[in-house]
């Protein structure tokens, strides 16, 4: 059966997506259209490129993820230089190695630009801090005077997965100058609204995969100091738009995968933790499919 799929952000927690995808494949589901943010953008793009769950697992098993942490060369020791990188470059790592890796893996399936994919096959979310706007890729590129058909998919993923202060923002050249683009999760971490039947005729079932508790399971945050206040503030800003939409629309169509705090930027995640995340995805997907009606 053909479905449309949406994958949330979540950094390294996204290994759970592999378990979900494997289960859906085994049950005979295939994706017609895909959307995602950050880690979900990467997963959606690999599926759109024709990779199976086994293929994707192999890609990550063959890759040392810490290689993506490409610091700029400096004469200063990293504990000192990181503050300069944060101030002047707005990120600890360049993100070039990650983008090049994505481009290489997509090229192996003949995917370079959005023109290499069927129309509306893939849509990704990024955040434009210069204009204060949510950016849907490739749809909104026309507003920047950029031909969307020739825009690299790997660049779109790099923009969507630009974790604030961790990776340097992407500077997107437009007709009006340079726009600072960061992780799509800042404005929409779970863009299931892209398949809103009020705006798009619902042609097939939708399944979303969200790396969080469901609304009923969501634990209350303990706010004891300024740091926990900031964390709660950022988390609330990141999720409030999508949570309000999910509560009204698609909760019954979402595979919720509860996650522990942390892990998002843990690029040195040990194999046992990766395996545990993949298994958690399998378990949650199987539980979901047992009761799902569409």
N, C-alpha and C positions, 0 to 999 in steps of 0.2 A: 504493500500500500504506500502511496506517495503522501508525504506530510510536509509541512513547513516547520522549520526548526529555529529556535532562538537560544543562544548561549550567553550566560551572564559573564561579567568580569570576576576575577578572583585570584589572579596570579598563579602561583604554584599549586593552589588548590584545584586548578583546572585539570589535573591528572584524573580527577573523578569523571570528567567528560568521556574519557576513553572507555571506562566501564559502562557508561550509559550508552554510548554509540555501539559498542559491541553487542549489548543486549538488544537494542533496536534492530540491528542487522540480523541477529539470530531469529527475531520474530517477523522478519520480512518487510520491515519499514525502510523506505528510502526517502531522501530529502529532495524536494523540488526547488524550494527557496530556503535561504539561510540568512540569519542575521546574528550579530554578536558584538560584544564590547570587550576590549582588552584581551584577556586570555580566551574569552569566548569568540573574539574576532579571529584569532589564530585557528581555533578548532573549526569554526564555520568555514574558513577559507580552505583548510586542508580537505574537509569533506567535499566542498564545492569543486576542488581540483581532482576529485576522484579517489582520494586515499581511503582505504578501509581502516577499521579500528586497529587491525593487526599491523598495517603499514605505519600508522601514526605511532603506535607503541614502539615499533622498531626504530623509527626516526629518533625518538627521544632516548632509547637505549643506546644508540650509536653516538649520541651527542653529550659532551660534557657541558652542562648548562652554565657552569661558572665562567666559561669562555665568553659568554654574553656580557660579562662585566668588564667592559673595555674602558679603563680609565685613561684620561688624557695624560701624556707624558709630561712630567714636571720634575724639577730638581729638588723639590721639597718632599719630605716624607708624607705618605698618604694621610695620616691623622691630622696633619696641618693643612695640606693642600686641599682636602675635601671641603673645608670651609670656603676656600677661595673658589673652588669649582661650583659650590652651591650658590655663591654670591654672583659670580660673573657668568657662569654657564647655565645656572639654574638646574643643575643635575650632577650627580656623582659620576655617571657613566654616559658615554656618547650614544650608545644604541646602534652604532654602525654594524657591529658584528652580528647582532641579532637580526637586523634588517637584511644583511647579506645572506645569512643562513636561510631566512624565510624565502628570499628571492631564489636561491639555489634549489630549494626543495620544491617550490612551485614550478620552476622551470623544468624540472624533471618530469612534470606532467603537462608541459606545454602551456603553462599559465604564466604570462608576464604582465599584461595589462587587463583591465576590466573588459576590453573587447574580446579577450580570449575565453570569456565565460558567457553563457547564455544571458540574455537580457533579464535583469532583475533577479539573477541567481543569488547574488551576494550583496549584502548591505551592512556596513560597519559604522560604528559610532565613535566620534572624536569630539574634543571640546576646544573651541576657539576662544582663547582668553582675550585676544585683542578686541574682538567685537562682542564678546560675551554671549556667544551663540553655540548651540548644539549643532554639530556638523555630521550630516548623514553622507557617507561615502558609498558610491561615487556620485549620488544624486545631486548634492549641493555644490559640486565643483564648478558648475557653470556660473554660479554667483561670483566666483573668484576669477573668472575669465580663463579657466583651465579646462581643456577638453577632457571629459570624464572617460571617454573610450580609451585614451592613450595613457591614463594615469596608472602607475605601477601598483599592483595589488599589495606587494610587499611594503611599499611606502605607506599605504593606507593602514596596514596592520601595525606598522611601527608607530603611526600617529595614534591609533586607537589604544595601543598598549604602552603609551608613554607615561608610566607611573610617575606622578609628580615628585620632584626633588630626587628621584632615583635615577631616571633617565633624563637626559637633556631634552627640552621641548623641541619639536620640529618647527622650523621656521618656513612656513609655506608662502612662497612668493605669489602675490596676486596683483591685480591691476592697481590696487590701492596701496601696495607696499608689502611688508612682511607681516604675516599673522603668526602668532605664537599658538601652537597646537599641542595639547597634552591629552592624557588618557581620557577616553570617552566616559569612563566610570564616574568622573566628577559630575557629569550632568545626567547621564542615563546609563546605569550599570546593567540594566536588563531590558533591552528595547523591544519587548513583545508588542508594544503599541504600533510598531511598524506594520504589523499584520492586522491592525484594527479593522474589522469588517465594516465599521461605519465609514471608513475611507477607502477600503479595498474590498472588493467582493470576495467573500470567503469561498474559495474554490476547493479547499481540502482541509483536513484537520491540522491543528497547530499543536506542537509539543514544545514547551520551554524547559530549559534546564537552569536552575538557579542555585548557586552555591550559598545557601543560607537556610535558616529555618523557615517554615511556613509562618503565616501571620499568627496563627494560634499557638505555635511552638516557640515564638520569638522570646528569648529571655530578656528580662529587664537589665539595663546597664547600671552598674554601680559607679557613681560619680563622686569621687572622694577628694580629688585635687585638680589643679589646673591642667595637668597632662591628660587625665581621664576625661576632663571636660572637653578638651580639644578633640580627643579621639571620638567622643560621642557626638560632638558637633559636626565633625567631618562625615562620620558614618550616616548621620541623619540627613545631611544635605545630599549625600550621594544616593541615598535610597528612597527619599520621601516621594519624589515624582513617580517612580516606577511602582512603589508600594501602593500608592493610592489607585493607580490604574489597575494593578493586579487584583486588588480587593474588589473592584467592581466587575472585572471582566473574566480573567482567564485562570483563576486559581486552580480550578479543576483540571486544567490542561498543563500544569507545571510539575515537573519533578524537582522537589525541594531536597537539597542535600545539606543537612546541618554540618557546619564546620567549626572547629575550634579556632580560637583567636590565633593570630600569627600566620606563618607559612607563606603569606602573599609574596614576599620578596626573598624567600629562603631558597636561593638558587643552588645551594649545596645540599638540598633535600636528599637524605639517604634512601637507598632502594626500598627498604622495608616500609618507609613512609609513603613512597610513591605507590607501591603495591597496595598498601592499605587504602589509599585514596581511590585507586582504580576499583578495588573490591567494593568500597562504599558506593561508588557509582553504579556498579552492577546490581547490588542489593536494592538500592532505592528505585532503580529503573524497573526491576522485576516486581517490586511491591506496587509501584504505580500502575503498571500494565494490567495487573490482576483486577483492578477496580475501575480502570479508565473506560469511559464511554464517550463517544464523539458524535 
